[in-house]
Amino acid sequence: DRPVRTPHLPFWPLWLAGHAFEKACKPLRITPPIFPRRVDWYRQNRAFDISRAKNEIGYNPSVGLDQGLRATALWYESEGYL
């Protein structure tokens, strides 16, 4: 088990940029490259901890993180999402 490292970017400048892009792109009827909801989504920690499942029910994943991510990427690629 390796700790998950997540980059930390300043939230407020990105959030303000999201608002600016949203306002600038709306009259042009184009989708902004970034908007406040998307910035907020990335701000949240999406790492999961399975230690409780390991301790309480003896869960032991049969597929490691690297192998699982590789398989997921291959599936996305085979389905045309990547």
N, C-alpha and C positions, 0 to 999 in steps of 0.2 A: 504494500500500500504506500503510494507516494502522495504527499500533500499536493493539492491542486493549487497552482499559482495563477492568479488572475491579475491582469494589469489594472491599475487604478488610474483613471483619467478624471480630471476635474469635471464635476457634474454640471455646474451652473453655466460655464461657457458653452458647453455642448447643447444644453437645454435652450439657452437663448438663441444659439445658431439654429436650432430646430424650429423655433418660433419664427425667426427671420426667414428661413427658407420656405416655411409653410405660407407665410404672408406674401412673399415674393412670387411664389409659384402658382398660387391660386388664380390670380387674374390671367395668367398665361395658360391655365388649364393643363398644367403638367404636374406630375407627381414629384414632390420634393425628395431630394436624396436622403434627407434626414428630417425627422419631425419629433416633437416632444414625446409622444408616446413611445417611439422607438428608442429614444435616449433613455427613458425611464425603464424600459424592458431590459436594456443592457446594464443598468445600474444595479439591478437585483442579482443577488448571488444565486446561481442555479446549480451549485455543486450539492450532491447528495451524500449523506453519510450512512453507510450500511452497518456500522458497528453495533447498533442495537439489535438488528436482525441476526447478526452473527452471535451475539451474546445470548439473546433470549430464545431463539429457535434453531441455533446452530447452522444458520445459512452460510453456505460456502459457494460463491459463484463458480460455475463450471467454465465460464469464458472470462478471460482477463480483460481489463479495460482496453489495452492496446489492440488485442485481437478483436474485441467487440466493435471498437471504433473503425478498424480496418474493414470488417465485414459490413458495417453500416454504410461506410463510404462506397464500397463496391456495389451494394444494393442500390443506393441513390444513383450511382453512375449507370447501372444496368437499366434503371427505370427512366433514365433521361433527365433526372433532376440536377445532375452535375455535368 
